[in-house]
Amino acid sequence: MLTGVHIGRYGKDLNPPKKLLDILVALEQVDDLERIRLSSLEPLEIDQALLEWVMNSTKVCHHFHIPLQSGDDEILKKMNRNYSSKKYVEVVHRIKQLIPDCGLGTDIIVGFPGETEQQFQNTLRLVEQLPFTYLHVFSFSPRAGTKAVNLPGRVNPKEIKRRSEVLRETGSTKKKEFLQDLVGKKVAVLWEEKRHGDWMAGFSGNYVRVRARANPKLMNKICNVNIKKAESDFVQGEVIINSNKDNREPKNSNTY
């Protein structure tokens, strides 16, 4: 997992300058490293070269987490975000065009000072239109020392709670639809935990939680799994026998 603050800006302060893509290219050459996952990236940190590398890589997960924060341009400006809702949409559509099976998550802040009902509806509409697979919804809370703490138009906590619930319900619906679409398909899963002795769980490359009948020999290994059933927050499947011997995800395949 490559993580940190603004990892998409990595290397700009080095001499000579480098990019996040340089790390991915180097990691791709490590024989015993089978899976690489990127943490949160800002919209403008995702360029065409990075997307094409992820699309063609046999190791980098098809998963992006891209904070939106708000779908209203006026609120984005108040947040000092360096992108517009239009630019955000362009980035997401480019990702889904190149990597159709990509898991796509986002962060949203509800109740930023001055957020009107119409501005919230702008966010809701944008979320409904975009192919998110999960949402992280946060309620605005004032923090000492920040510019936002002194902004006028504080939103009523009850209204913030209502708006948050609406967005979480929308996110839940989108996630269920994405999980249901995986039924009947094959996914590559890294088995990370075993519970109660009868099942094990792990994540697919596109960040879907998968459960299957427990097999201690498969822990910490990547195996192909046929998805049989979708639940509200995860999918269930059957491990393909001996699939751990060939667990890399080939280009342009039906393996996610």
C-alpha positions in Angstrom: 0.0 0.0 0.0 1.4 3.3 -1.1 0.1 5.9 1.4 0.8 9.3 2.7 -0.3 12.9 2.3 -0.6 13.9 -1.4 1.2 10.9 -2.7 0.3 12.1 -6.2 2.8 14.9 -5.7 5.6 12.6 -4.8 9.0 13.5 -6.2 8.4 17.1 -7.3 10.9 18.4 -4.6 13.6 15.9 -5.6 16.6 16.6 -7.9 16.1 15.4 -10.5 12.2 15.4 -10.1 10.3 12.2 -9.9 6.7 11.0 -10.0 4.5 8.5 -8.3 4.6 6.5 -11.5 8.4 6.1 -11.1 7.7 4.2 -7.8 5.1 2.0 -9.5 7.5 1.2 -12.4 10.2 0.2 -9.9 7.8 -1.9 -7.7 6.5 -3.7 -10.7 9.9 -5.3 -11.1 10.0 -6.8 -7.6 9.4 -10.5 -8.2 7.9 -11.4 -4.8 5.6 -8.4 -4.7 2.3 -9.5 -6.1 -0.1 -6.7 -5.4 0.2 -2.9 -5.2 -2.6 -0.6 -4.0 -2.7 3.2 -4.0 -4.3 5.1 -1.2 -6.2 8.4 -1.6 -5.3 10.6 -4.6 -6.5 14.1 -5.3 -8.3 14.5 -8.7 -5.6 16.6 -10.3 -2.9 14.1 -9.3 -4.3 11.5 -11.6 -2.9 11.9 -15.1 -3.1 9.9 -18.3 0.3 8.2 -17.9 -0.7 6.9 -14.4 -4.0 5.6 -15.6 -2.5 3.8 -18.5 0.1 2.2 -16.3 -2.6 0.9 -13.9 -4.7 -0.3 -16.8 -1.8 -2.4 -18.2 -0.2 -3.5 -14.9 -0.5 -7.0 -13.6 0.2 -5.9 -10.0 -1.4 -2.5 -9.4 -5.0 -2.8 -8.1 -7.9 -1.4 -10.1 -9.0 0.9 -7.3 -8.9 4.6 -6.8 -10.0 6.6 -3.8 -10.5 10.2 -4.9 -11.9 12.8 -2.4 -14.8 14.9 -3.8 -15.7 16.7 -0.6 -18.6 18.6 -2.3 -20.3 18.6 -5.7 -21.0 22.3 -5.5 -18.3 24.6 -7.0 -19.0 27.5 -4.6 -18.4 25.2 -1.6 -15.3 23.7 -3.2 -13.9 27.3 -3.5 -14.6 27.9 0.2 -12.8 24.7 0.9 -9.8 25.9 -1.1 -10.0 22.9 -3.4 -8.1 23.3 -6.7 -10.6 21.6 -8.9 -14.2 22.1 -10.0 -17.0 19.6 -10.1 -16.7 19.5 -13.9 -13.0 18.6 -13.7 -13.7 15.9 -11.1 -16.3 14.4 -13.4 -13.8 14.4 -16.3 -11.3 12.5 -14.2 -13.8 9.9 -13.1 -15.1 9.3 -16.6 -11.6 8.9 -17.9 -10.8 6.3 -15.2 -14.0 4.3 -16.0 -13.3 4.5 -19.7 -9.8 3.0 -19.4 -10.5 0.7 -16.4 -14.2 -0.3 -16.5 -13.9 -2.7 -13.5 -12.2 -0.1 -11.3 -13.4 0.3 -7.7 -14.0 4.0 -7.0 -14.4 5.5 -3.6 -14.7 9.1 -2.4 -14.9 11.3 0.7 -17.7 13.9 1.2 -18.0 16.6 3.9 -21.6 17.4 4.7 -22.7 20.7 6.3 -19.7 22.9 5.5 -20.4 26.5 6.7 -22.8 28.2 4.3 -23.9 25.0 2.5 -27.5 25.5 1.4 -30.1 22.9 0.6 -29.5 23.6 -3.1 -25.8 23.2 -2.8 -26.3 19.9 -0.9 -28.6 18.8 -3.8 -25.8 19.6 -6.2 -23.6 17.2 -4.3 -26.3 14.5 -4.1 -27.0 14.7 -7.9 -23.3 14.4 -8.7 -22.9 11.4 -6.5 -26.0 9.8 -8.1 -24.5 10.3 -11.5 -21.0 9.1 -10.9 -20.0 5.4 -10.7 -18.9 5.3 -7.1 -18.6 1.9 -5.5 -18.5 3.3 -1.9 -18.7 6.6 0.0 -17.1 8.0 3.1 -19.4 10.6 4.5 -18.2 13.0 7.1 -20.1 15.7 9.1 -18.4 19.1 9.2 -16.9 19.9 12.6 -15.2 23.1 13.4 -11.5 22.9 14.3 -9.6 25.7 16.1 -7.0 27.4 13.9 -8.7 26.7 10.6 -10.3 29.3 8.3 -13.5 27.4 8.3 -14.1 27.8 12.0 -14.8 31.5 11.4 -17.0 31.2 8.3 -20.6 32.3 8.6 -23.6 30.2 7.9 -23.1 27.3 10.4 -25.5 24.5 9.4 -27.9 23.1 12.0 -26.5 19.7 13.4 -29.9 18.1 12.8 -29.8 19.1 9.2 -26.2 17.9 8.8 -27.4 14.5 10.2 -30.3 14.4 7.8 -28.1 15.2 4.8 -25.5 12.7 5.9 -28.1 9.9 6.1 -29.3 10.7 2.6 -25.8 10.4 1.2 -25.0 7.3 3.1 -28.2 5.6 1.8 -27.2 6.6 -1.7 -23.7 5.2 -1.2 -25.2 2.0 0.2 -27.4 1.6 -2.9 -24.4 2.2 -5.2 -22.3 -0.4 -3.4 -25.0 -3.0 -3.5 -25.3 -2.5 -7.3 -21.6 -2.8 -7.8 -21.5 -6.0 -5.7 -24.4 -7.5 -7.5 -22.7 -6.9 -10.8 -19.8 -9.1 -9.7 -22.0 -12.2 -9.3 -21.0 -14.8 -11.9 -17.6 -13.2 -12.4 -14.1 -14.2 -11.3 -12.1 -12.0 -8.9 -8.6 -12.3 -7.5 -8.7 -12.1 -3.7 -5.9 -11.7 -1.1 -7.0 -13.7 1.9 -6.3 -11.6 5.0 -8.4 -12.9 7.9 -10.0 -16.1 9.2 -13.0 -16.0 11.6 -15.1 -18.5 13.5 -13.3 -21.4 11.8 -15.7 -21.7 8.9 -15.0 -18.7 6.6 -12.2 -16.4 5.6 -12.2 -12.9 4.1 -10.1 -10.7 1.9 -10.2 -8.0 -0.7 -10.3 -8.2 -4.5 -8.2 -5.9 -6.5 -11.0 -3.4 -7.0 -11.5 -3.3 -3.2 -14.5 -5.6 -2.7 -14.7 -7.6 0.5 -15.0 -11.3 -0.4 -15.8 -14.3 1.9 -15.3 -18.0 1.2 -15.1 -21.3 3.0 -12.0 -21.1 5.3 -8.8 -22.8 4.2 -5.8 -22.0 6.4 -3.3 -22.9 3.6 -4.6 -19.9 1.6 -4.1 -17.2 4.2 -1.9 -14.3 2.9 -2.1 -15.7 -0.6 -4.0 -14.4 -3.7 -6.5 -16.8 -5.3 -9.1 -16.5 -8.0 -12.7 -16.8 -6.7 -16.0 -17.4 -8.5 -18.5 -15.0 -7.0 -21.8 -16.7 -6.2 -23.7 -14.3 -4.1 -23.8 -10.6 -3.2 -24.7 -9.3 0.3 -25.1 -5.7 1.4 -21.5 -5.1 2.2 -19.6 -8.1 0.7 -19.8 -10.9 -1.7 -19.4 -14.7 -1.2 -17.6 -17.0 -3.5 -15.8 -20.3 -4.1 -12.1 -20.5 -4.5 -10.9 -21.9 -7.8 -8.7 -24.9 -7.0 -5.0 -24.2 -7.5 -5.7 -20.7 -8.6 -3.1 -19.4 -6.2 -0.4 -20.7 -8.6 -1.5 -18.1 -11.2 -3.0 -15.2 -9.3 -1.8 -12.2 -11.3 -4.6 -10.3 -13.1 -4.0 -10.5 -16.9 -4.6 -7.5 -19.1 -8.1 -7.1 -20.6 -9.4 -10.2 -18.7 -12.6 -10.9 -16.8 -10.6 -11.1 -13.5 -11.1 -8.2 -11.1 
